[in-house]
Amino acid sequence: MPGQTAAKEDPAVGVIPAAPWRIQAVSLLPEYKLAVVFCDGSNGIVDCSNILASTNPGVHAPLASPEFFAQVRLELGALTWPNGVDLDPGWLHAELVDKRTWSVPF
């Protein structure tokens, strides 16, 4: 007789990531830029335009399409795209906390 497993509630549903480097809001800006606000209130501009000149973008290649880039969303406090690519929010926070604008090196 096969075993049965009762469905369990997803523990992540309703969880609000509280680490200071988690992103709580993102806005799409022109020219491959994103405005982000972190949980600690700091904010900045993430400039992703280097993707257009990258000779080896790897998994980030789809971001060169304006339509695909515009599909950015937040997933557990990280910038994420439909193909599963994300940008590390801790890295972004470290770069933006002092500079306020940072160009991602693709």
QUIQUIJO-V163990 format. One record per pair of residues at least 4 apart in sequence whose C-alpha atoms are under 7 Angstrom apart, sorted by the first residue. I is the first residue (numbers start at 1). J is the second residue. D is the distance in Angstrom with one decimal. If there is no record, write none. Layout:
{{I & J & D} {I & J & D}}
This chain:
{{17 & 22 & 6.6} {17 & 76 & 6.3} {17 & 77 & 6.4} {18 & 22 & 6.8} {18 & 39 & 6.3} {19 & 39 & 6.7} {20 & 38 & 6.4} {20 & 39 & 4.9} {20 & 40 & 4.6} {21 & 38 & 5.8} {21 & 39 & 6.4} {21 & 89 & 5.9} {21 & 90 & 5.2} {21 & 93 & 5.4} {22 & 38 & 5.5} {22 & 39 & 5.7} {22 & 77 & 4.5} {22 & 78 & 6.5} {22 & 89 & 5.8} {23 & 36 & 6.6} {23 & 37 & 5.7} {23 & 38 & 4.2} {23 & 39 & 6.0} {23 & 77 & 4.5} {23 & 78 & 6.0} {23 & 89 & 6.6} {24 & 37 & 5.8} {24 & 38 & 5.4} {24 & 39 & 5.7} {24 & 77 & 6.0} {25 & 36 & 5.7} {25 & 37 & 5.2} {26 & 34 & 6.5} {26 & 35 & 5.6} {26 & 36 & 4.5} {26 & 37 & 6.6} {27 & 34 & 5.6} {27 & 35 & 5.0} {27 & 36 & 6.6} {28 & 33 & 6.5} {28 & 34 & 4.9} {28 & 35 & 6.6} {28 & 70 & 6.7} {29 & 33 & 5.0} {29 & 34 & 5.4} {29 & 35 & 6.8} {31 & 49 & 6.5} {32 & 47 & 6.2} {32 & 48 & 5.2} {32 & 49 & 5.0} {33 & 45 & 6.6} {33 & 46 & 5.5} {33 & 47 & 4.5} {33 & 48 & 5.7} {33 & 49 & 7.0} {34 & 45 & 5.6} {34 & 46 & 5.1} {34 & 47 & 6.6} {35 & 44 & 5.8} {35 & 45 & 4.6} {35 & 46 & 6.3} {36 & 43 & 5.5} {36 & 44 & 5.6} {36 & 45 & 6.3} {37 & 41 & 6.3} {37 & 42 & 6.0} {37 & 43 & 4.3} {37 & 44 & 6.8} {38 & 42 & 5.4} {38 & 43 & 5.9} {42 & 97 & 6.5} {43 & 100 & 6.8} {44 & 96 & 5.7} {44 & 100 & 4.4} {44 & 101 & 5.5} {45 & 100 & 6.2} {45 & 101 & 4.6} {45 & 102 & 6.4} {46 & 101 & 6.0} {46 & 102 & 5.3} {46 & 103 & 6.2} {46 & 104 & 7.0} {47 & 102 & 5.8} {47 & 103 & 4.5} {47 & 104 & 6.1} {48 & 103 & 6.0} {48 & 104 & 5.4} {50 & 54 & 6.2} {50 & 104 & 6.8} {50 & 105 & 6.4} {50 & 106 & 6.2} {51 & 57 & 6.7} {51 & 64 & 5.9} {51 & 106 & 5.6} {52 & 64 & 5.7} {54 & 106 & 6.1} {57 & 61 & 5.0} {57 & 106 & 5.8} {59 & 85 & 6.9} {60 & 85 & 6.8} {62 & 68 & 6.5} {63 & 68 & 5.9} {63 & 69 & 4.8} {64 & 69 & 6.8} {65 & 69 & 6.0} {66 & 70 & 6.1} {67 & 71 & 6.9} {71 & 81 & 6.1} {72 & 79 & 6.4} {72 & 80 & 5.6} {72 & 81 & 5.0} {73 & 79 & 5.8} {73 & 80 & 5.4} {73 & 81 & 6.4} {74 & 78 & 5.4} {74 & 79 & 5.0} {74 & 80 & 5.9} {75 & 79 & 6.6} {75 & 80 & 6.2} {78 & 86 & 6.7} {78 & 87 & 6.5} {78 & 88 & 6.4} {78 & 89 & 5.4} {79 & 86 & 5.4} {79 & 87 & 5.6} {80 & 84 & 6.4} {80 & 85 & 5.8} {80 & 86 & 4.2} {80 & 87 & 6.8} {81 & 85 & 5.5} {81 & 86 & 6.4} {88 & 92 & 6.4} {89 & 93 & 6.0} {90 & 94 & 6.2} {91 & 95 & 6.3} {92 & 96 & 5.9} {93 & 97 & 5.7} {95 & 99 & 6.5} {95 & 102 & 6.6} {96 & 100 & 4.7} {96 & 101 & 6.0} {96 & 102 & 6.3}}
